[in-house]
Amino acid sequence: MAYALTGSGPFLLVAPGWLSHLELGWAIPADRVFHESLSSGRTLVRYDRPGCGLSDPYEGPRTMELELATIAAVTEAVGMDRFDVLGWSMGAAVAAQWAADRPDTVSRLVLYGGWATGAAIGDEDSRRHILGLLATHWGLGSDLLTDLFAPEADAGTRLGLAGYQRAASSAETAVALLRLAYDMDVRAALPRIQAPTVVLHRIADRAAPVSQGRALAAAIPGAELVELEGRSHLPAIGDAESVVAEIRRFLGLRRLRSSMPTGLTARQTEVAALVAEGLTNRQLAERLGITERSAESHVERIRLRLGFRSRSQVAAWYVATGPHE
């Protein structure tokens, strides 16, 4: 099991959505800014479930029991006894089940873009079509789901996210996890949740209907429902600052100032591509017809703008998000 800690303060465990990759996810500026915003005042605990991202391969059955065992393993490894939990998408159902089964461990519960029953995500024919496409053509399937999950992202970011999904998981694992998401039903567990809970859901979420957010809030005793504008299912895409603001408000954390923009200029994107090819500053200068010092300045500005410490992180970011196959 791979997990990562960022920030300081009380623990905030993140139960991830469908697929994740701790390293490549951190290289996507929007994703990194989202999680860093939650790390201010909290020790954010993220993990890759078995068979995803940096965790070891796993070929066994995909069940809710495995999802809960994964959380148990992470919390034991980190030494967490009582903590806040953020579950989003598929992770919202997992987080809800955990909170119902282990009320002694959860201080506050945040559910974003989730559902009470996976049967409400589209109709049977559409679910069968998506699963079949993922199984037979992982490339087209990841492109389709990226358009569904992040319609507000630009074309380049959508291409990067599709590549990120393919790097995070095999087609077989992706199918198994999506099938589990469709099969999840936590309606019986919801009335047993004791932790203070907020349910966040974008009104026009194309992947999970807002009616399911309302169903979660209605069934959890005392839960607060916050409906947000937007169509993207991924919390870091679209108006992510509103999502962060609501989470921080509920957790009793101060509001953050607006984040720095993470986009690069056309020239900076060109330089980042060459860094990803492994070119030195001298080679960059020769390729672009500029001085070596100018090349060095370009790389430094890119690094600072993206908040990275090394050229390798710039290269990883470009591979994860660049508009290329």
Sequence and secondary structure as in RCSB ss.txt:
>XXXX:A:sequence
MAYALTGSGPFLLVAPGWLSHLELGWAIPADRVFHESLSSGRTLVRYDRPGCGLSDPYEGPRTMELELATIAAVT
EAVGMDRFDVLGWSMGAAVAAQWAADRPDTVSRLVLYGGWATGAAIGDEDSRRHILGLLATHWGLGSDLLTDLFA
PEADAGTRLGLAGYQRAASSAETAVALLRLAYDMDVRAALPRIQAPTVVLHRIADRAAPVSQGRALAAAIPGAEL
VELEGRSHLPAIGDAESVVAEIRRFLGLRRLRSSMPTGLTARQTEVAALVAEGLTNRQLAERLGITERSAESHVE
RIRLRLGFRSRSQVAAWYVATGPHE
>XXXX:A:secstr
 EEEEEE SSEEEEE  S   HHHHHTSHHHHHHHHHHHTTSEEEEEE TTSTTS    S   HHHHHHHHHHHH
HHHT SSEEEEEETHHHHHHHHHHHH TTTEEEEEEES  SBGGGSS HHHHHHHHHHHHH HHHHHHHHHHHH 
TTS HHHHHHHHHHHHHH  HHHHHHHHHHHHH B TTTGGG  S EEEEEETT SSS HHHHHHHHHHSTT EE
EEE  S SSTTSSSHHHHHHHHHHHTT             HHHHHHHHHHHTT  HHHHHHHHTS HHHHHHHHH
HHHHHHT SSHHHHHHHHHHHSS  
